[in-house]
């Protein structure tokens, strides 16, 4: 993904350098103690790892690592990227992201292939939400454009919008005051949204829709711009959303993500609540 909210680092011939930006951001986050490097009581000018230290931990030459971080080394091997991820203590999602931006992982299929595979069908992935009356279900594109939703999802997330779609849940989260007020822990929700968007952006680095959305939100939301610059990465699959609904009060809804089998980034986001809970009762879910 080459869209940045702040001034981008460039390598040779003005190329943007997402690998270098990512490595610097995560190198600054890990302390020598976390990396197993003794400090011997010396005072360090920076809290994170030095480039020389990270290179040594990853088993690559200092010169090569510096060139990689500066965008001068191209086409790194999968082994080097894996070694750097291990040295930085990256989790599985961040490691996968680093492989994606380095070009050492297979990219997901295009949305065009998915559209062709469903051409002429009345029962498609997007329409699955219509068959989920006991949950608030939303079908989303790779960039979180709302493709379809059922009645309960509309009442829970979109009723204040007067059915005036199309909507994008990332855009709503950062620019719509009513959507912001819906989340009791908005900062946590915002951080997760940006981390998830980064993960998907790396899998589709040439997707114009992804680049346009990131560029737009960088301009319209300083909070999005700040979070994007921190390079968080997380694949969002399940969890709990803590809502403050204007009509239903405080709700704790569990969510899970179903991914389209075509691998084009489409997802169905399913929200529900355990039977017998106050949230299930407020939503009118079966006991």
C-alpha positions as CSV (number, residue, x, y, z in Angstrom):
1,X,0.0,0.0,0.0
2,X,1.6,3.3,-1.0
3,X,-0.9,5.8,0.2
4,X,0.4,7.7,3.3
5,X,-1.2,10.3,5.5
6,X,2.1,12.0,6.2
7,X,5.1,12.8,4.0
8,X,6.2,9.5,2.5
9,X,9.7,8.1,2.6
10,X,11.0,7.6,-0.9
11,X,13.8,5.5,-2.3
12,X,15.6,5.5,-5.6
13,X,13.9,7.5,-8.4
14,X,11.3,8.9,-6.0
15,X,9.6,5.5,-5.3
16,X,7.5,5.3,-2.2
17,X,8.9,3.0,0.4
18,X,6.2,1.2,2.5
19,X,8.6,-1.4,3.7
20,X,11.0,1.2,5.1
21,X,8.1,3.1,6.8
22,X,6.8,-0.1,8.3
23,X,10.2,-1.3,9.6
24,X,11.0,2.1,11.1
25,X,7.7,2.3,12.9
26,X,8.0,-1.2,14.4
27,X,11.7,-0.9,15.1
28,X,10.9,2.2,17.2
29,X,8.3,0.2,19.2
30,X,10.4,-2.7,20.4
31,X,12.8,-2.0,23.3
32,X,16.2,-3.7,23.6
33,X,14.9,-5.6,26.6
34,X,12.0,-7.0,24.6
35,X,14.4,-8.0,21.9
36,X,16.8,-9.7,24.4
37,X,19.6,-7.1,24.0
38,X,21.3,-6.1,27.3
39,X,21.6,-2.4,28.0
40,X,24.4,-2.5,30.5
41,X,23.0,0.6,32.1
42,X,23.9,2.8,29.2
43,X,21.6,5.7,28.2
44,X,20.1,5.4,24.7
45,X,19.1,8.4,22.6
46,X,16.1,6.5,21.1
47,X,13.8,4.0,22.9
48,X,13.6,1.5,20.1
49,X,16.2,-0.7,18.3
50,X,19.0,0.7,16.3
51,X,19.2,-0.4,12.7
52,X,22.5,-2.3,13.5
53,X,20.8,-4.1,16.3
54,X,17.8,-5.2,14.2
55,X,20.1,-6.3,11.4
56,X,22.1,-8.5,13.8
57,X,18.9,-10.0,15.3
58,X,17.6,-10.9,11.8
59,X,20.9,-12.3,10.6
60,X,21.3,-9.8,7.7
61,X,24.2,-7.5,7.0
62,X,23.9,-4.0,8.4
63,X,24.5,-2.5,4.9
64,X,21.7,-4.5,3.4
65,X,19.2,-3.7,6.1
66,X,20.0,0.1,5.8
67,X,19.5,-0.1,2.0
68,X,16.2,-2.0,2.6
69,X,14.9,0.5,5.0
70,X,15.9,3.4,2.7
71,X,14.2,1.8,-0.3
72,X,17.4,1.1,-2.2
73,X,17.2,-2.7,-1.9
74,X,14.4,-4.3,-4.0
75,X,13.0,-7.8,-4.1
76,X,14.0,-9.1,-0.7
77,X,13.7,-12.8,-0.2
78,X,10.9,-14.4,1.8
79,X,13.5,-15.7,4.3
80,X,14.8,-12.2,5.0
81,X,11.3,-10.8,5.5
82,X,10.5,-13.7,7.9
83,X,13.7,-13.1,9.8
84,X,12.9,-9.4,10.2
85,X,9.4,-10.2,11.3
86,X,10.7,-12.6,13.9
87,X,13.3,-10.1,15.2
88,X,10.6,-7.5,15.6
89,X,8.3,-9.9,17.4
90,X,5.5,-9.3,14.9
91,X,2.4,-11.3,15.3
92,X,0.9,-13.4,12.5
93,X,-1.2,-10.5,11.0
94,X,1.7,-8.1,11.0
95,X,4.0,-10.7,9.5
96,X,1.6,-11.5,6.8
97,X,1.2,-7.7,6.1
98,X,5.0,-7.3,5.9
99,X,5.2,-10.2,3.4
100,X,2.4,-8.6,1.3
101,X,4.1,-5.2,1.0
102,X,7.4,-6.8,0.3
103,X,5.9,-8.8,-2.5
104,X,6.8,-12.2,-0.9
105,X,3.3,-13.4,-0.4
106,X,0.6,-14.4,-2.9
107,X,-2.0,-11.6,-3.4
108,X,-5.7,-12.2,-3.0
109,X,-7.9,-12.7,-6.0
110,X,-9.4,-9.7,-7.7
111,X,-13.0,-8.7,-7.1
112,X,-13.6,-9.0,-10.8
113,X,-13.1,-12.8,-10.6
114,X,-15.6,-12.9,-7.7
115,X,-18.2,-10.9,-9.6
116,X,-17.9,-13.2,-12.7
117,X,-18.3,-16.3,-10.5
118,X,-21.6,-15.0,-9.2
119,X,-22.9,-13.6,-12.4
120,X,-26.5,-14.6,-13.1
121,X,-27.0,-16.1,-9.6
122,X,-29.8,-14.9,-7.3
123,X,-28.3,-16.4,-4.2
124,X,-25.0,-14.6,-3.8
125,X,-22.6,-14.1,-0.9
126,X,-23.8,-10.5,-0.4
127,X,-27.4,-11.7,0.0
128,X,-26.7,-14.1,2.8
129,X,-27.5,-11.4,5.3
130,X,-31.2,-11.6,4.3
131,X,-31.3,-15.1,5.7
132,X,-29.9,-14.2,9.2
133,X,-32.9,-12.9,11.1
134,X,-31.4,-13.7,14.5
135,X,-28.4,-11.5,14.0
136,X,-27.4,-8.0,12.8
137,X,-25.6,-8.9,9.6
138,X,-23.8,-6.6,7.2
139,X,-22.1,-7.5,3.9
140,X,-19.0,-5.4,3.3
141,X,-16.5,-4.9,0.4
142,X,-12.8,-5.1,0.9
143,X,-12.8,-1.3,1.7
144,X,-15.9,-1.6,4.0
145,X,-18.5,-0.3,1.6
146,X,-21.8,-1.6,2.8
147,X,-23.1,-4.0,0.1
148,X,-26.2,-5.1,2.0
149,X,-27.6,-5.4,5.5
150,X,-30.7,-6.8,7.2
151,X,-33.3,-5.1,9.3
152,X,-31.6,-5.6,12.7
153,X,-28.3,-4.2,11.4
154,X,-30.1,-1.2,10.0
155,X,-31.7,-0.5,13.4
156,X,-28.5,-1.0,15.2
157,X,-26.0,0.9,13.1
158,X,-27.7,2.9,10.3
159,X,-31.2,4.1,11.4
160,X,-30.0,7.7,12.0
161,X,-28.9,7.9,8.4
162,X,-32.5,7.5,7.1
163,X,-31.6,4.7,4.7
164,X,-29.6,7.2,2.6
165,X,-26.8,4.8,1.5
166,X,-24.5,3.8,0.1
167,X,-22.3,3.9,3.1
168,X,-18.8,3.0,4.1
169,X,-18.3,2.0,7.7
170,X,-14.7,3.4,7.9
171,X,-16.0,6.7,6.7
172,X,-18.9,6.7,9.1
173,X,-16.7,5.8,12.0
174,X,-14.3,8.8,11.5
175,X,-16.6,11.4,10.0
176,X,-20.1,10.8,11.3
177,X,-20.7,12.2,14.8
178,X,-23.7,9.9,15.5
179,X,-21.7,6.8,14.6
180,X,-18.9,8.0,16.8
181,X,-21.3,8.4,19.7
182,X,-22.6,4.8,19.1
183,X,-19.3,3.3,20.4
184,X,-18.6,3.4,24.2
185,X,-14.9,2.8,23.4
186,X,-14.6,4.7,20.2
187,X,-10.8,4.9,20.3
188,X,-10.5,1.2,20.5
189,X,-12.9,0.7,17.6
190,X,-11.1,3.3,15.5
191,X,-7.7,1.7,16.1
192,X,-9.0,-1.7,15.2
193,X,-10.6,-0.3,12.0
194,X,-7.4,1.2,10.8
195,X,-5.3,-1.9,11.7
196,X,-7.8,-4.0,9.7
197,X,-7.8,-1.6,6.7
198,X,-4.0,-1.8,6.6
199,X,-4.1,-5.5,6.6
200,X,-6.5,-5.6,3.6
201,X,-4.6,-2.8,1.8
202,X,-1.4,-4.8,1.8
203,X,-3.2,-7.7,0.1
204,X,-4.4,-5.4,-2.7
205,X,-1.7,-2.8,-3.2
206,X,-2.9,-1.6,-6.6
207,X,-6.6,-1.3,-5.6
208,X,-7.6,2.2,-6.5
209,X,-10.6,2.1,-4.2
210,X,-8.4,1.3,-1.2
211,X,-6.0,4.1,-2.1
212,X,-8.8,6.6,-2.6
213,X,-10.4,5.8,0.7
214,X,-7.1,6.1,2.7
215,X,-6.3,9.4,0.9
216,X,-9.8,10.8,1.6
217,X,-9.7,9.8,5.3
218,X,-6.2,11.2,5.8
219,X,-7.6,14.6,4.7
220,X,-10.9,14.5,6.4
221,X,-9.9,13.0,9.8
222,X,-6.7,13.9,11.7
223,X,-7.4,10.9,14.0
224,X,-7.4,8.5,11.1
225,X,-4.2,10.1,9.7
226,X,-2.4,9.7,13.1
227,X,-3.5,6.1,13.4
228,X,-2.6,5.2,9.8
229,X,0.9,6.7,10.3
230,X,1.5,4.3,13.3
231,X,1.3,1.3,10.9
232,X,-1.0,-0.9,13.1
233,X,-1.9,-4.2,11.6
234,X,-4.5,-6.7,12.7
235,X,-6.8,-9.1,10.9
236,X,-10.2,-8.6,12.5
237,X,-12.1,-11.8,12.8
238,X,-14.1,-11.8,16.1
239,X,-14.7,-9.8,19.2
240,X,-17.2,-7.7,21.1
241,X,-18.5,-4.2,20.3
242,X,-19.6,-2.1,23.2
243,X,-22.4,0.2,22.0
244,X,-24.4,3.1,23.4
245,X,-27.5,3.0,21.3
246,X,-29.7,6.1,21.5
247,X,-32.9,4.0,21.8
248,X,-31.7,0.7,23.2
249,X,-29.1,1.9,25.7
250,X,-25.8,0.1,26.4
251,X,-25.3,-3.0,24.4
252,X,-22.5,-5.6,24.2
253,X,-22.7,-7.4,20.9
254,X,-20.4,-10.2,19.9
255,X,-19.3,-10.2,16.3
256,X,-17.7,-12.6,13.9
257,X,-16.4,-12.1,10.3
258,X,-17.2,-14.5,7.4
259,X,-14.9,-14.1,4.4
260,X,-16.1,-14.7,0.8
261,X,-14.8,-17.9,-0.6
262,X,-13.5,-16.1,-3.7
263,X,-10.9,-14.3,-1.6
264,X,-11.7,-10.9,-3.0
265,X,-11.9,-9.2,0.4
266,X,-15.7,-9.2,0.8
267,X,-16.9,-10.1,4.3
268,X,-20.1,-10.6,6.2
269,X,-20.0,-9.0,9.7
270,X,-22.4,-10.8,12.0
271,X,-23.4,-9.3,15.4
272,X,-25.4,-11.2,18.0
273,X,-25.7,-11.6,21.8
274,X,-25.8,-14.8,24.0
275,X,-29.4,-15.8,24.9
276,X,-30.6,-14.5,28.2
277,X,-28.4,-11.5,28.3
278,X,-29.7,-7.9,28.6
279,X,-28.4,-7.2,25.1
280,X,-30.2,-10.2,23.6
281,X,-33.4,-9.0,25.3
282,X,-33.0,-5.4,24.1
283,X,-32.5,-6.6,20.5
284,X,-35.5,-9.0,20.7
285,X,-33.3,-12.0,19.9
286,X,-34.7,-15.5,20.6
287,X,-34.2,-16.8,24.2
